[in-house]
């Protein structure tokens, strides 16, 4: 099986668009489409439904995705096995638009000569297993109701404050800040959240402030969600202060900080205690140096944050 085609399939699945995947892979959109088409011919199934706003996985595509990711991880392990001491630092940032990715990017800008392999693993248990196996050097998780596997270490390094994202016609669009308690009358829309870690966090946040946070329904990608919010007078969503979204200027979306208190999503970096990769030590030092926890009383964090 062509690994480039498999890698392209995973990139399109994660980006939700052929063009976005092409940009990430640094190839043309035509090349991206050809690779996916070749993989579909090889497997004899259709992997994506092409939509006006992007691409959505078919049932066959959904079935293939976890196996495709495992195939790429296996290929990376093979490559790493024959280049001891010279491989890139492999870091799971969960998603390339959220706070861990921003932290890793800032680290790289200070040390542009280092080699990095940035991956996104959606499942927390799988990510910890990859770190324990030595296939990934570090990951970022909240570790809510998860026992740290033997041999791993964890340290809280990110407190990602929440912001409210709304369109120009939303009743709160003109606010400079919003208290969580003031959102009780405004439903929060976060489609497609399935990981138990964030699901549990948002359930506790909703209970603490009497909020309605809707995580049901499929996710058609960030671009589709932003378009829906921009045109709605009712929809709003939460984004982390460290999340980087881009949208057309015509959307006129507003990012409004939450305060009084500010809900915080706590994240820990997890690594293997016996990992001697030289760049990992520098990265951990960088994370610990930049981390500044907020004074008590100014933020809300779940009881398990630690």
N, C-alpha and C positions, 0 to 999 in steps of 0.2 A: 504494500500500500504506500502511495506517495505521501511522505511526511509533510511536504510543503502544502499539499492539498488538505491534509488533516488539520494542519496549523491554521490554514486559511478558513476552514469551516468553523473552527473554534473561535477565531477572531470575529467572524461575521455574527456568530451566535451571541457573543458577549457584547458586541457593539450595536447589534440590531439593525445595522445598515452596511451595505457593501462598500460604499464610499468611505465610511469611517474606518472600516476594517482595512481597506486599501491604504489609507493614510497611516494607520498604525504599523502596517507591514512594509510600508515604503515601496509599494508597487502600484500599478495602475488599477482602476476599477475593472477594466476589461480583463486584466490578468487574474484578478480576484474572482470574477464571474467564471472564467474558463477553468480555474482550479476546482471550484465548487461543482461545476457542471461535469468535470471529469470524474470527480469522486462520486457524484450521483450515478453516472453511467457505470462506474466500476461496481457499485453496490446494488444497482438496479432499483433504487428508490428515490423519491423526491425528498430533499432535506429541508427546503425552505419554501414558504409561500411568499411570493413577491408582492408587497403592498405599496401603496402610494407613498407612505411615510417610512418605508424600510423593508425589512425582511423578518418574518416570523417563522420559528421552527415548526415543522410538521411533527406529527406523532413519531415518525421514523427518525427525524432529526433529534427530537428530545431523547429518544432511546439511545441514539449514537453518542450524544454529547459526553456523558461521563466516561465512556470507553475511549473516546477520542482524547480526552484530557489525560487519562491514564497512559495511553500510548505515547503521548508527548512527554509525560513525566518519565516514563521508562527510557525513552530515547535520550533524555537529558541525563539520566543516571548513568547510562552507558557512556555517554560523552565525558561526564565528570570522572568516571572511573579510570579513564586512560590519560587524564591530565591532572594528576594530583598536585596541589599547591599552586596551580595556575588558572584554575577555573574562576568564573565570575561569582560574586556574592549573589545568592539566589534568595530573594525576599518576596514573600506573599503579602500584598498590600490590600487584599480583599476586593477592592474596586479601584480603578485608576483615576476616579474623580473625587475620592474622599480623603480625609485627613492623613491616613498613613502614607498614601501616595504622595501627598504634598510634602510630608516630612522627609521621605526618601529623596524626592526631587531636590529639596533644599540642601540636603546632605551632599548629593551628587554635584550641585552647582559649586559647592565649596571645595570639592575634590574631583574635578572633571576627568582626571586621568584614570580613575578606578573603573573596573569592569563590573557591571550590574546585570542581573537577569531578573526582571520584574515580572511576577506572575500574579494571577488572581484566582484564588481558590474559594469558592462560595461556601463550602461546608466546613464548619469549625472542627469537627471530629477528624475529617480527612486532612485538614491542614496540620493539626497536631501530630497525626500519624506520619505525615511527610517530614515534619521537623524531627520527630523521634527516629525515623529511618535514615536521616541524613540527606534526604532528597531536597529539602528546603532548609536554608540557614536560619530564617526567622519568619515569624508571622505576627499578626496583630489581632487580638481577640479580647472580648470582655471577660471570658471565662466564667460566665454566669452558669451556675449549676454544672460545672465541668471540673472533674478532678484532673489535675495536671499529671500527665504520664511520668513515670519514673525516669529520672535523668534529664528532665527539662527544667528550665528556670523561667521565671516570669517577673516582669517589673512594670508597674503602671507608668506610662510615659506620655499619654495623650488624654486630655479632658476636652472633648469636642463640644463646645457650647452650641445650643440649638438656635436656629433662626427660623422665622416663618416666611414662607415664599408664597406670594399672592399676585394676582393680576391687578391691573389698574382699576377694575370695577368692583373689586372686593371691598366690603365695608371697612376693613382695617388698612386699606392701601395707603392712607395718609399718615399712619402712625409712625412715630420715631422709635418706639419700643412697645412691647406688649407683655403684660403679666400672663403667666400660664392660666391663672384662674379666669382671666377675661376671655379665654378661648372656649369656655364651656358651651357657648351658644354657636360655635363655628366648627363644623366637622372638619377633621384633618384627614386628607386622602393620601394613603401611602400604598398604592397597589403593588402586588407581587412580592411582598415581604414574606418569606417562607422559612428563613433560618431561625431556629429556636432562640438563639441569643438575642437578636433585635426584637423578635416577637415578644419575648418575655419582658424585655426592657420597656417596650411601648405599652404593654399591658399594665405594668406597674406605674408608668408615668400617667396613663389615663386614669387609673384608680386614685392616684395621689391628688389630682387636680380636677377630677370630674370631667375628663375630656372624652370626646368620641373620635377614636382613631380607627379608620377603616383600612385594613390591610388586605381585604378580600379582592378577588378578581385578578385577572392576568395582567402582567406588565408588558406593554408593547415598546418599552425602551424609554429612556429619559427624554428624548426629543418629543415623543408623542405626549408624555405627561406634561412637559412644559407648554406645549401648544394648547392642551386642554385647560390648564390653569390660566394661561394668558387670556383666553376667551370667556372665562367664567366669572360670574359675580358671587359664586358660592364656594368654589373649591380652593383649598389651601393645603400646603404640605410642609413638613419639617425638613430642613437641610442643616447639616453641620456647618459651623463657621469655617471649618477647614475644607469644605466641599467646593469644588470648582466646576461650575456649570456655565456654559455659554449659550446664548439664545439671540435671535434676531432683535435688533433695536426696536422694531415695531411691536414686540411683545410687551414692552414697558413693565416687566416684572419687578416686584419690590422684595428685597430681603430685609426683614424686620427683626432686630435682635429681641430675644426673650429675656426678661429681667424681672426680679422681684418674686421668687428667685429665678436664676437662669438654669434650666435643665441641662445637665451635662451627660454625654455618653462617654463613660470611661473605657479606655483601651489599654491593654498591656502588650508589651512586646514579649514574645516567647522564643526561646532559643535552646539549643542543646548544650548542657553544661560543659561537655568535653569538646565542643567545636572550637578549633584553633584557627579558623580562617582569619587572617590578619586584618581584613577590612571589617569583619563583624565586630571586633573589639572597638574599633574607631566609631562605628555606627552606634553601638550601644552607649558609648561615652557621649556622643553627640545628642542622642535622645534624652539622656539623663540631664545633660547640661541645659537643654532648651526647655525642659519640662518645668512648669511653674503651676502648682496647684493653687486654686482660688481660695481666699480666706473663707473660713466656715461661715455659714449664714448667707452667703451671696449666691450660692448655687444649690441645686437639688441633684443628688445622686442616689441611685438605689442602694439599699442597705448592704447588698453583696459586693459593692464596688471595691471595698478594702483599701 
